[in-house]
């Protein structure tokens, strides 16, 4: 008999938003110990219900189902309905278990924390950092076995019993990056409990050196003036990584989709001011199929990829689909989820209203106004956000937590307005204001429950003709 230490068994991945709402939820656990862990009597809880972990009844021959985990091994806990008539295929292998109920807990949701309990009711592993803006069919993955940091999987359907797509051995990670006032801000985070002290060399168009001292679990901000390159390299003695920096305004965008006619095609838009080599990029669908982009795309230009000219073009689902545009280094540039009720059926295509909108949101898309769409042209449903002529008054743009902000504006030709608050990486915090039948806005925003940082207000206004306009204020 031996004791299981708190960090020996880890929850490593959570799928709480599968593409089939009736099945496919899973929790991946990992044995970070040097000895076998036995799971007899172990249970899983979502805070509402508790289920016993148990072997799969009559498991298919391509998986194992045993109540122990070998050292450094993954084990998947999946709802029992997956093995009945589930429309999802996770290509399972390795050790797979289930629970003594059709669903895990009370059915996993985006808000749930998850706990693994042993036979003595001790909490052995936990997941307490839900991410609310996860696109459908994407899991939440642990970044590193040693720290409690999480992110959205780069893979449709996640990485069940595989190494996580965002896994990194480094204790430094890219926290966020954005352009503001002609400066590129890069924020990196020290995930470890040790002080990081080193010179970091940043190579963009020019080379910069930063003497970085980063306290445990703290951030370090790098500022680059007048950025003219999308590719940024960071070097230090203890840390090496190479990635494309995410900008708040998207760079490469999935802008239009033809999924209901042949040939199928996907249009990409380059919102930057430089030419981009597309050979380092690929698009993945919900079934993990992918095709690589080819050629180059000019600044502020479109490029269409068609099924009749790309040999490995993916087959787009006519009912619902998830698409991810990623770089050579698995950095996600854009993600799209669409359903047939978004639009784009028959002779119409599915067009984005404005490239700056989030691709995985329903309100970002509409059916084209022109038969067979607008390949390589501005979308027929395009709305320039500057059409709002929006001038916003904020009583104080830099505040301390707990202070009250007064926000007011006047929107011409707008009848109904909703205002949403997001954090600096685009996660929705709450709807802060809503008004109907008027275009004059004034309201107070209480910052008591907000942490230090940069926040984004999104104003969504609609006219009588039902067109929807957006304006983002940072």
C-alpha positions as CSV (number, residue, x, y, z in Angstrom):
1,X,0.0,0.0,0.0
2,X,1.2,3.5,-0.7
3,X,0.0,7.1,-0.4
4,X,-1.0,9.0,-3.5
5,X,0.3,12.5,-3.3
6,X,-1.8,15.4,-4.5
7,X,0.2,16.0,-7.7
8,X,0.6,12.3,-8.6
9,X,-2.7,12.0,-10.4
10,X,-3.7,14.9,-12.6
11,X,-6.7,15.9,-14.6
12,X,-5.0,16.7,-17.9
13,X,-7.9,17.5,-20.3
14,X,-11.6,18.1,-20.2
15,X,-14.1,17.9,-23.0
16,X,-17.3,19.6,-21.8
17,X,-18.6,20.9,-25.1
18,X,-18.6,18.0,-27.6
19,X,-20.2,18.4,-31.1
20,X,-22.9,15.9,-30.1
21,X,-24.8,17.2,-27.1
22,X,-26.0,13.7,-26.2
23,X,-22.6,12.1,-25.8
24,X,-18.8,12.5,-26.0
25,X,-18.0,14.3,-22.7
26,X,-14.7,13.1,-21.3
27,X,-12.0,13.7,-18.7
28,X,-8.4,12.7,-19.3
29,X,-6.3,11.9,-16.3
30,X,-2.5,11.4,-16.2
31,X,-0.3,9.4,-13.8
32,X,2.5,11.8,-13.0
33,X,3.9,9.3,-10.4
34,X,6.6,6.7,-10.8
35,X,4.4,3.9,-9.6
36,X,1.1,2.4,-10.7
37,X,-2.1,4.1,-9.4
38,X,-5.1,1.9,-8.7
39,X,-8.5,3.4,-9.2
40,X,-10.8,1.0,-7.3
41,X,-13.4,3.0,-5.4
42,X,-12.5,6.2,-7.1
43,X,-15.2,8.7,-8.1
44,X,-15.6,11.8,-10.2
45,X,-17.7,14.8,-9.3
46,X,-18.8,18.0,-11.1
47,X,-20.0,19.6,-7.9
48,X,-23.6,18.5,-8.5
49,X,-23.4,14.7,-8.8
50,X,-20.9,12.0,-8.0
51,X,-20.2,8.9,-10.1
52,X,-18.1,5.8,-9.6
53,X,-15.3,5.3,-12.1
54,X,-15.6,1.8,-13.7
55,X,-14.5,-0.3,-16.6
56,X,-16.3,-0.1,-20.0
57,X,-18.7,-3.0,-20.3
58,X,-17.7,-5.2,-23.3
59,X,-15.0,-2.8,-24.5
60,X,-14.1,-2.8,-28.2
61,X,-10.9,-4.5,-29.0
62,X,-9.1,-1.3,-29.9
63,X,-9.0,-0.1,-26.3
64,X,-8.1,-1.4,-22.9
65,X,-10.3,-0.9,-19.8
66,X,-8.5,-1.6,-16.6
67,X,-8.8,0.0,-13.2
68,X,-5.2,1.1,-12.8
69,X,-2.9,3.6,-14.6
70,X,0.8,2.8,-15.3
71,X,3.4,5.4,-14.6
72,X,3.4,8.4,-17.0
73,X,0.2,7.0,-18.7
74,X,-3.0,8.7,-19.8
75,X,-6.4,7.3,-19.1
76,X,-9.7,8.5,-20.5
77,X,-13.0,8.7,-18.5
78,X,-15.8,9.0,-21.0
79,X,-19.6,8.9,-20.7
80,X,-21.1,5.5,-21.4
81,X,-23.4,6.9,-24.1
82,X,-20.4,7.3,-26.3
83,X,-20.3,3.5,-27.0
84,X,-24.0,3.4,-28.0
85,X,-25.1,5.7,-30.9
86,X,-22.8,8.6,-30.6
87,X,-22.1,10.6,-33.8
88,X,-18.5,11.4,-32.7
89,X,-15.5,9.3,-33.4
90,X,-12.5,10.1,-31.2
91,X,-10.4,7.3,-32.6
92,X,-9.8,6.0,-29.1
93,X,-6.9,3.9,-28.0
94,X,-5.1,3.1,-24.7
95,X,-6.9,2.8,-21.4
96,X,-10.5,4.0,-21.4
97,X,-12.9,3.9,-18.5
98,X,-16.4,5.2,-17.9
99,X,-18.8,6.0,-15.0
100,X,-21.8,4.2,-13.5
101,X,-24.3,6.6,-15.2
102,X,-25.0,7.7,-18.7
103,X,-23.4,11.1,-18.1
104,X,-20.4,12.3,-16.1
105,X,-21.7,14.0,-13.0
106,X,-24.8,15.9,-13.9
107,X,-23.6,16.3,-17.5
108,X,-20.5,18.5,-17.8
109,X,-21.0,22.2,-18.6
110,X,-18.6,25.0,-19.3
111,X,-18.9,26.3,-15.8
112,X,-18.1,23.1,-14.0
113,X,-15.2,22.4,-11.8
114,X,-14.2,18.7,-11.7
115,X,-12.9,16.6,-8.8
116,X,-11.5,13.0,-8.6
117,X,-12.1,11.5,-5.2
118,X,-10.5,8.3,-3.7
119,X,-12.2,5.7,-1.7
120,X,-11.6,7.7,1.5
121,X,-13.4,10.8,-0.1
122,X,-10.1,12.7,-0.4
123,X,-9.7,15.0,-3.4
124,X,-6.9,13.5,-5.4
125,X,-7.1,15.6,-8.6
126,X,-9.1,18.7,-9.5
127,X,-9.9,21.0,-12.4
128,X,-11.0,24.5,-11.2
129,X,-10.3,26.7,-14.1
130,X,-13.2,26.5,-16.6
131,X,-12.9,28.5,-19.8
132,X,-16.2,29.9,-20.9
133,X,-15.5,30.8,-24.5
134,X,-14.5,27.3,-25.7
135,X,-15.6,26.7,-29.3
136,X,-17.8,23.6,-29.8
137,X,-15.9,20.3,-30.2
138,X,-12.8,21.7,-28.5
139,X,-11.4,20.6,-25.2
140,X,-9.6,22.4,-22.4
141,X,-6.0,21.2,-22.0
142,X,-3.4,21.5,-19.3
143,X,-0.3,23.3,-20.6
144,X,2.2,21.6,-18.3
145,X,2.2,18.8,-15.7
146,X,3.8,20.9,-13.1
147,X,1.6,23.9,-13.1
148,X,-2.1,24.5,-13.0
149,X,-2.4,26.5,-16.3
150,X,-4.9,25.7,-19.0
151,X,-5.9,26.6,-22.6
152,X,-8.1,25.7,-25.5
153,X,-7.0,22.7,-27.5
154,X,-5.8,23.4,-31.0
155,X,-7.4,20.1,-32.2
156,X,-11.0,19.6,-33.0
157,X,-12.3,16.9,-30.6
158,X,-9.2,17.5,-28.4
159,X,-6.4,15.0,-27.8
160,X,-7.9,12.1,-25.9
161,X,-5.1,9.8,-24.6
162,X,-2.6,11.8,-26.7
163,X,-0.2,14.5,-25.5
164,X,-2.0,17.8,-25.4
165,X,-1.8,20.0,-28.4
166,X,-0.7,23.0,-26.3
167,X,1.7,21.1,-24.0
168,X,5.0,22.9,-23.3
169,X,8.0,21.9,-21.2
170,X,8.8,25.5,-20.7
171,X,7.7,27.3,-17.5
172,X,7.3,30.5,-19.5
173,X,4.3,30.9,-21.8
174,X,2.8,33.6,-24.0
175,X,0.0,35.1,-22.0
176,X,-1.3,37.6,-24.5
177,X,-0.2,40.0,-27.2
178,X,-1.9,42.9,-28.9
179,X,-1.2,46.2,-30.8
180,X,-2.1,49.5,-29.1
181,X,-1.0,53.0,-30.1
182,X,1.5,51.6,-32.7
183,X,3.2,49.4,-30.1
184,X,3.2,45.7,-29.9
185,X,2.7,44.5,-26.3
186,X,3.8,40.9,-25.6
187,X,3.0,39.5,-22.1
188,X,4.8,36.3,-21.0
189,X,4.0,34.5,-17.8
190,X,6.3,32.6,-15.4
191,X,4.3,29.5,-14.6
192,X,6.8,28.1,-12.1
193,X,7.3,28.8,-8.4
194,X,10.9,29.9,-9.0
195,X,12.3,33.3,-9.9
196,X,13.1,33.7,-13.6
197,X,16.1,36.0,-14.3
198,X,17.7,36.2,-17.8
199,X,18.3,38.3,-20.8
200,X,15.5,37.7,-23.4
201,X,16.4,38.5,-27.0
202,X,13.4,39.3,-29.2
203,X,13.8,39.2,-33.0
204,X,11.1,40.9,-35.1
205,X,12.0,43.3,-37.9
206,X,14.7,44.6,-35.5
207,X,16.4,42.9,-32.5
208,X,15.6,43.9,-28.9
209,X,17.1,42.8,-25.6
210,X,15.2,42.8,-22.3
211,X,16.7,42.0,-18.9
212,X,13.8,40.1,-17.6
213,X,13.2,39.4,-13.9
214,X,9.9,37.6,-13.5
215,X,8.6,36.6,-10.1
216,X,6.9,33.2,-9.6
217,X,3.4,33.1,-11.2
218,X,3.9,36.6,-12.5
219,X,3.8,38.4,-15.8
220,X,6.5,40.3,-17.8
221,X,5.6,42.8,-20.4
222,X,7.7,43.4,-23.6
223,X,6.9,46.5,-25.7
224,X,8.1,46.7,-29.3
225,X,7.6,50.1,-31.1
226,X,6.2,50.2,-34.7
227,X,5.9,46.5,-35.3
228,X,6.3,45.6,-39.0
229,X,6.7,41.8,-38.8
230,X,4.2,39.1,-37.8
231,X,7.0,36.7,-36.8
232,X,8.6,37.1,-33.4
233,X,11.3,34.9,-31.9
234,X,12.2,34.9,-28.2
235,X,15.5,33.5,-26.9
236,X,17.0,33.1,-23.5
237,X,19.4,30.6,-21.8
238,X,16.5,28.9,-20.1
239,X,13.7,29.4,-22.6
240,X,13.4,29.0,-26.4
241,X,10.2,29.4,-28.4
242,X,9.2,30.4,-31.8
243,X,5.7,31.6,-32.6
244,X,3.6,34.0,-34.5
245,X,2.3,36.7,-32.2
246,X,-1.5,36.9,-31.9
247,X,-2.8,40.4,-32.5
248,X,-6.1,41.5,-31.0
249,X,-7.3,42.4,-34.5
250,X,-7.0,39.1,-36.5
251,X,-4.3,38.8,-39.2
252,X,-5.4,35.8,-41.3
253,X,-9.1,35.3,-41.3
254,X,-11.5,32.7,-42.6
255,X,-13.8,35.2,-44.3
256,X,-16.3,33.2,-46.5
257,X,-17.3,29.6,-46.8
258,X,-19.1,27.7,-49.6
259,X,-20.1,24.4,-48.0
260,X,-23.5,23.5,-49.7
261,X,-22.4,23.5,-53.4
262,X,-19.6,22.0,-55.5
263,X,-16.9,22.9,-55.7
264,X,-16.7,23.7,-52.0
265,X,-14.3,26.5,-51.1
266,X,-12.9,28.6,-48.3
267,X,-11.8,32.2,-48.6
268,X,-8.9,33.6,-46.5
269,X,-8.4,37.4,-45.9
270,X,-5.1,39.0,-45.0
271,X,-5.9,42.0,-42.8
272,X,-2.2,43.0,-42.4
273,X,-0.1,45.4,-44.4
274,X,2.5,42.8,-45.5
275,X,2.5,39.8,-47.8
276,X,2.3,36.5,-46.0
277,X,3.6,33.1,-47.2
278,X,0.7,30.7,-46.7
279,X,2.7,27.5,-47.1
280,X,3.3,27.4,-43.3
281,X,-0.5,27.3,-42.6
282,X,-3.1,24.6,-42.6
283,X,-6.9,24.3,-42.0
284,X,-8.3,21.5,-39.8
285,X,-11.9,20.4,-39.7
286,X,-14.0,18.8,-36.9
287,X,-12.9,15.3,-37.9
288,X,-9.2,16.3,-37.7
289,X,-8.8,16.2,-41.5
290,X,-6.5,19.0,-42.8
291,X,-5.2,20.6,-45.9
292,X,-2.2,22.8,-46.3
293,X,-2.5,26.3,-47.8
294,X,-0.3,27.2,-50.8
295,X,1.1,30.4,-52.4
296,X,1.2,33.9,-50.9
297,X,-1.5,36.4,-50.0
298,X,-0.9,40.1,-50.5
299,X,-1.7,42.8,-47.9
300,X,-5.5,43.5,-47.5
301,X,-6.2,40.8,-50.0
302,X,-8.3,37.7,-50.4
303,X,-7.4,34.2,-51.5
304,X,-9.8,31.3,-52.3
305,X,-9.0,27.6,-51.8
306,X,-11.3,25.3,-53.8
307,X,-12.0,21.6,-53.6
308,X,-11.5,21.1,-57.4
309,X,-8.0,22.6,-57.3
310,X,-6.6,21.4,-53.9
311,X,-6.0,17.7,-53.9
312,X,-6.2,17.2,-50.1
313,X,-9.1,19.7,-49.6
314,X,-11.3,18.7,-46.7
315,X,-15.0,17.8,-47.2
316,X,-17.1,20.4,-45.5
317,X,-20.1,19.2,-43.5
318,X,-23.4,20.6,-44.8
319,X,-25.0,20.6,-41.3
320,X,-22.3,21.8,-38.9
321,X,-18.6,22.2,-39.0
322,X,-15.6,23.5,-37.0
323,X,-12.6,24.9,-38.8
324,X,-9.2,26.0,-37.4
325,X,-6.6,28.0,-39.2
326,X,-3.2,27.3,-37.6
327,X,0.5,28.1,-38.3
328,X,3.4,25.7,-38.7
329,X,4.0,25.9,-35.0
330,X,0.4,25.1,-34.1
331,X,-0.5,28.6,-33.2
332,X,-4.2,29.2,-33.8
333,X,-4.9,32.2,-36.0
334,X,-8.7,31.8,-36.5
335,X,-11.4,29.4,-35.6
336,X,-14.9,29.1,-37.1
337,X,-17.9,27.1,-36.0
338,X,-20.9,27.2,-38.3
339,X,-24.3,25.4,-38.5
340,X,-26.6,25.4,-41.5
341,X,-29.0,27.7,-39.6
342,X,-26.3,30.4,-39.7
343,X,-26.9,30.7,-43.4
344,X,-25.1,29.8,-46.6
345,X,-27.6,27.2,-47.9
346,X,-28.5,26.6,-51.5
347,X,-26.9,29.0,-54.0
348,X,-25.8,31.3,-51.2
349,X,-22.5,31.3,-49.3
350,X,-21.7,32.0,-45.7
351,X,-20.1,35.4,-45.4
352,X,-18.5,37.2,-42.4
353,X,-20.1,40.5,-41.7
354,X,-16.7,42.1,-40.7
355,X,-13.3,40.5,-40.5
356,X,-12.7,41.9,-37.0
357,X,-15.5,39.7,-35.6
358,X,-15.0,36.4,-33.8
359,X,-15.3,33.5,-36.3
360,X,-16.9,31.1,-33.8
361,X,-19.8,33.4,-33.0
362,X,-23.2,33.0,-34.8
363,X,-23.7,36.8,-35.0
364,X,-20.5,37.2,-37.1
365,X,-22.0,35.4,-40.1
366,X,-24.9,35.8,-42.6
367,X,-26.0,34.4,-46.0
368,X,-24.5,36.2,-49.0
369,X,-26.8,38.6,-50.8
370,X,-25.4,37.4,-54.1
371,X,-25.9,33.9,-55.6
372,X,-22.6,31.9,-55.2
373,X,-21.1,34.5,-53.0
374,X,-18.2,36.9,-53.5
375,X,-15.0,34.9,-53.9
376,X,-11.9,37.1,-53.8
377,X,-14.1,40.2,-53.3
378,X,-15.5,42.2,-50.3
379,X,-18.4,40.3,-48.8
380,X,-21.9,41.3,-49.9
381,X,-23.0,41.5,-46.2
382,X,-19.9,43.5,-45.2
383,X,-20.6,46.3,-42.7
384,X,-17.8,48.8,-41.9
385,X,-17.8,49.3,-38.1
386,X,-16.8,52.9,-38.7
387,X,-20.3,53.5,-40.1
388,X,-21.4,53.9,-36.5
389,X,-19.6,57.2,-36.2
390,X,-19.3,56.2,-32.5
391,X,-17.7,58.6,-30.1
392,X,-17.5,57.3,-26.5
393,X,-17.1,59.3,-23.3
394,X,-15.6,57.4,-20.4
395,X,-15.1,59.3,-17.2
396,X,-11.7,57.8,-16.5
397,X,-9.8,55.4,-18.7
398,X,-7.4,54.2,-16.0
399,X,-9.2,53.3,-12.8
400,X,-8.5,51.4,-9.6
401,X,-10.7,48.4,-8.7
402,X,-13.9,49.5,-7.0
403,X,-14.2,52.8,-8.8
404,X,-17.3,53.6,-10.8
405,X,-17.0,54.5,-14.5
406,X,-19.6,56.6,-16.3
407,X,-19.9,55.7,-19.9
408,X,-22.0,57.6,-22.4
409,X,-22.3,57.8,-26.2
410,X,-24.8,58.7,-29.0
411,X,-25.2,56.3,-31.9
412,X,-26.8,57.7,-35.1
413,X,-29.6,55.8,-36.7
414,X,-29.4,53.0,-34.0
415,X,-32.5,51.9,-32.1
416,X,-31.4,49.1,-29.8
417,X,-28.0,48.7,-28.0
418,X,-26.3,46.0,-26.0
419,X,-22.9,46.5,-24.4
420,X,-20.6,43.6,-23.5
421,X,-17.4,43.5,-21.4
422,X,-14.5,41.2,-22.4
423,X,-11.1,40.7,-21.0
424,X,-8.0,41.4,-23.1
425,X,-7.9,38.0,-24.8
426,X,-11.6,38.1,-25.8
427,X,-13.3,36.1,-23.1
428,X,-16.8,37.4,-22.3
429,X,-17.2,38.6,-18.7
430,X,-20.8,39.9,-18.7
431,X,-23.4,42.0,-20.6
432,X,-23.1,45.3,-18.7
433,X,-25.9,47.3,-20.4
434,X,-28.9,46.9,-22.6
435,X,-31.5,49.5,-23.9
436,X,-34.2,49.4,-26.5
437,X,-35.9,52.2,-28.4
438,X,-33.2,54.8,-28.0
439,X,-29.8,55.5,-29.4
440,X,-28.5,57.7,-26.5
441,X,-26.5,55.7,-23.9
442,X,-25.4,56.6,-20.4
443,X,-24.6,54.1,-17.7
444,X,-22.3,53.4,-14.8
445,X,-19.9,50.4,-14.7
446,X,-18.8,49.1,-11.3
447,X,-15.2,47.7,-11.4
448,X,-15.4,46.1,-7.9
449,X,-15.2,42.5,-9.2
450,X,-12.6,43.1,-11.9
451,X,-8.9,42.3,-11.6
452,X,-6.1,44.6,-12.8
453,X,-5.7,44.6,-16.6
454,X,-7.1,45.8,-19.9
455,X,-10.8,45.3,-20.7
456,X,-12.8,45.7,-23.9
457,X,-16.3,47.1,-24.3
458,X,-18.2,45.9,-27.3
459,X,-21.2,47.9,-28.4
460,X,-23.8,46.0,-30.5
461,X,-26.4,48.2,-32.1
462,X,-29.3,47.3,-34.4
463,X,-31.4,49.4,-36.7
464,X,-35.0,48.9,-37.6
465,X,-34.0,47.1,-40.8
466,X,-32.4,44.5,-38.5
467,X,-28.8,44.9,-39.6
468,X,-26.4,44.6,-36.8
469,X,-23.4,46.9,-36.2
470,X,-20.5,46.4,-33.9
471,X,-17.9,48.7,-32.5
472,X,-15.2,47.7,-30.1
473,X,-13.6,50.1,-27.6
474,X,-10.5,49.2,-25.6
